[in-house]
Amino acid sequence: MLRINDVVAFEEARYRILDVSDIRYTWINVDSDKAFPERVSVAEVEDFILSETLKKN
């Protein structure tokens, strides 16, 4: 489980977790000056972790 303010590496970019709920995370790309927060489901994040596409820094 990820927590607020955790930074993860995903698809060669770093994302900071802004919000955590039972069904989704809200994160933002910290490598982009023009990024907007994005929502991603907990199930998707779990799949990314299992496939080693997403790694906690």
C-alpha positions in Angstrom: 0.0 0.0 0.0 1.3 3.4 -0.9 0.9 6.4 1.4 0.4 10.1 0.8 3.7 11.8 -0.3 5.3 8.5 -1.4 7.2 8.9 -4.6 7.1 6.1 -7.2 8.8 5.5 -10.5 6.4 4.7 -13.4 7.2 4.7 -17.1 10.5 6.6 -16.6 8.8 9.4 -14.6 8.4 10.0 -10.9 4.9 10.5 -9.4 4.0 11.8 -5.9 1.0 10.3 -4.2 -1.4 13.1 -3.3 -4.5 11.2 -2.0 -5.3 7.6 -1.1 -8.8 6.1 -0.9 -10.2 2.6 -0.9 -10.6 2.5 -4.7 -8.0 4.9 -6.1 -4.9 6.9 -5.8 -4.4 10.5 -6.9 -0.9 11.2 -8.1 1.1 13.9 -10.0 4.1 13.7 -12.2 6.9 15.5 -10.4 9.2 15.6 -13.4 6.8 17.8 -15.4 6.2 21.5 -14.8 2.8 21.3 -16.5 1.4 18.1 -14.9 -2.1 17.8 -13.5 -3.1 15.3 -10.8 -4.3 12.0 -12.2 -6.5 9.3 -10.7 -5.5 5.7 -11.0 -7.3 2.7 -9.5 -5.8 0.6 -6.7 -6.2 -2.5 -8.9 -4.1 -0.9 -11.7 -1.4 0.2 -9.2 -1.3 -3.4 -7.8 -0.9 -4.8 -11.4 1.9 -2.3 -12.1 3.7 -3.3 -8.9 3.4 -7.0 -9.7 4.7 -6.5 -13.3 7.5 -4.3 -11.9 6.4 -1.3 -14.0 6.0 0.8 -10.9 8.6 0.9 -8.2 8.6 2.8 -4.9 11.6 5.1 -4.5 
